[in-house]
Amino acid sequence: AYDNGTKATATGRTEQSMSQFLEVLHKADRIAGHNAIDADLGQLEKEGFNTSKLLPKTFDTRVAFHAAFGHLAGSGSFDLRSIALLLNGRQGGRFPLDWKSYESDLYRTCAFDAAAVSFCVPTLDRLIGSYHLENTVDIGLKCSDIFRRMKKQGVRLDRKVLEQIYLARKQNVASSIDRFGLWEERGKKVVKKVPIWRSNKVLDICAEQFGIRPKDRKRATWLKLAADRSLSPEAKEFVDAIVTLGRGANDAHWLGKVEETEDGLDFTKVGSDGFIYPRYDPCGSPDRAIASNPNIQNFPRVSEDPRPVPLRSAVIPLDVSHVILGVDFSSVETITNAYESQDFDRVRAVLEKRITHEGTAKLINDAFGTSLDRQAGKAANHGFDKGESPYNLARTIFKSDRPSRQQVVQCQAIFRKMLSEYPKTAQFRDKLWERSVENPLTVTNSFGRRLQCFSRSKYGDASERYAKHVPEKKYWCSCAACGPRRDRWKYAIAFLGRSCAFDALLRKMATIWYEKRLDEFSLPYMEIHDELDFSVPKERIDNYARLAVECFQTPIAELDGICL
């Protein structure tokens, strides 16, 4: 497409037309495409074409749109048709959207695709300039290519470990089904025992045997019931069995369905060589990349994994002579949240290890005579960093869906104590609360990434909110008037800290890859929120660990030279 999308062409694929197409790409000052880095350049590389000279001048409309409209991430608004519609055209002009007819006229469809991209580019350029998003878009384009290469490389799983997990799971399921009679006979000629723990009949069994009928089969319902201290030991054992059965059934979420064949187990999402190919989408959320198919970021922590053999233990290096080198930022979201609040006292306290999960637990215990452990201190820190309410903190710390008034008041006192320790953070939050009357509330982090925070509550509808307005609660008041404001306020605080940490990680990832800090092993193996993992030779691990840590500890200009 050319002339800002007013003219476009598409032709059949021949050796001559492909040669002409590549010649145009190499002559152009800039190449614009929708999902161009992930899909188009990836396809060219797959077919053996060198794209090294094309990548620096490629402009991906999806990445640019995400920088300007991060609040739409993950809502299905990032296809080309939606982008063309949402950008609304230029000087009142609209782009015709009736072009998708692949079966009847493929060339017309492709030409319109190209025209739509070209039509959107001037509007995106204007938005990027007016919002000062140049650096955000630049790092997004660079890291999109890194994520694409990571998907192509894949992650290797130990199939023997997967088989151990499956067989242990199968044995546990069979034992629970047998013990509690969670099966029924079906069939006339051939009678089979069919498990019924996934059907509503399990509710009837619970009612018949223990006199308790859960309202539904959702895990949250069973977990709530498991926490009920009035349950008899037998009923508690039954409920725990249902919860365990429901956790990672067949591990299909990560590994796909499992089929038992003559050659062994077949996991539909795992190749015969043990490889999976998770896709990282930097446009999947406003403040971090999202992995999918499978979501390797969501493999359970070893401490929280109910399996006898943890799922994470199945992840192995690319080569038998390699080890996995993991490097991440320490307490990064606490630091970035404090930095976005311009509270350098709190930043220094975290960097000097005066604010830790253990330290926060001790601070609370000394002040209120409680006996919280490290995990509760971690919950308090994370809740504080994300603007959580005292009620939600009480639910987490005291593991109760409906904490008592005394527990909520105690958590409110904990947050007030933390705010009194750092008055600049309190001042920032008060100012942000004043601004949150705006809808949307627009905030920009230190790297230039912006977000429009919309309220997810009903506007001006108090019919479902019966709480009274309590002025002294400020941004923790849950009345009808404060509810929508609190949504925007909390969303803004969480975004500022998390997106700032993610932007810092992206810059380190780009530095390591483009400067080849770890030689030919500089392509990350996995990205897990604020952690990068690399597959490196075992005999060179000490040197590469030192280089990776040096890169991560290099001062960050956008954060006033802070060394994370």
C-alpha angles and dihedrals in degrees: 000000000000142000091054092304098308090114128039140162139188131185142182121281112260132146090257097046091047091051091050091047093052090047090056091048093052093047095048121098091218135012117211122194142152110251083349098154097047098039114016101038088039090055092049091051090047089057092051102261120140109239098175092109093044098052098068092056098040116116114198112204091201093057091044092049091050091054091054099036106029091150089071093057115128094011098102093259097118101081116107096250092054093046091052089049097044094048087056097210130261130303090353093309117135128205115237107248102194099097108107105107105127096160099047101034115008095170094051089050093050092046091052091048090056092044091051091053092049091047091055098047099078091051091048091048090053093049093047091052097044093047093041092236098146095113092043092053092043095054090043091056093047095048094043087066091049091051090048091054091047090056091050090049094049132193123273122228127194105242091200090060090047089053091050090051092048095047092046089049092048092050092048092049092049091048093050093045091050095044098051098030094245094164140075134203117253134177136052109229095024113030114207133185106237121193113238102181090108093055132076088257088083087067089056091050091051091050094047097046102035106016093242123112115191114218093238144346097262116132091234089059093052092045090052090049091048089058091055106112093199092070117111116243090253093050091046090053091051094048092047089052092053091049091050092047090052095052110097097337103203085344084257092155090068107018104027126232117330123228123189109224134172088260093052134266121346117205108195094213095043122074123229087255091055096253127139123187111213116190118222115210113196087188094053096097136009095252113025144018118271122215122211144173085057113007098222090175087067099056102130119260111255091243090054099039113110092198118106085228110041116235092228090062088069091067109096135172123275092254134029089239091055135084128202114255112201123191127175143158118268115235087341099160091050089053096045092045089053091045093051086052088053088235102143092170089065091043091055091045090057094044090050090050092244088124110055134139089258091046093051091049090051092048090053094044093050093047100043105021093244128141103225119163130218092274091056089048088052091050090051092050094047093044090051092048092051097044094247120175122249087247093060091045089053090051090053099042098041094035094230131131090211109031118196122258089250091055092049092049089049091052090047088055090049092055092045089052090052091048092048089054090057110032094175090062089049090050092050091050092049090053091047089051089054090051093047091081083083116088111230100031104207118206132175125202126221092268093055097256110142135199135190107218111209124189115253092197126092112274114243092338109129096169092102097037116074099166116119121237110261109188095195090061089062108177093008094062111117100198122128093263098047098039097080092042091051090053091055093042094050093044090052094050093048092047095049095053098039099041091047090054091047093050090051089052092049091055092051091047091051092047094052094046103040095040092042092229090169095040113231090349094064095108108099115245093206138357114212108180102280096004133084121199125199132190106226137164113276095229092056098043096109093054094045092046089054092048093047093049091047090054093048092048095049110117115266112227095205089056094052092264097305113167108221 
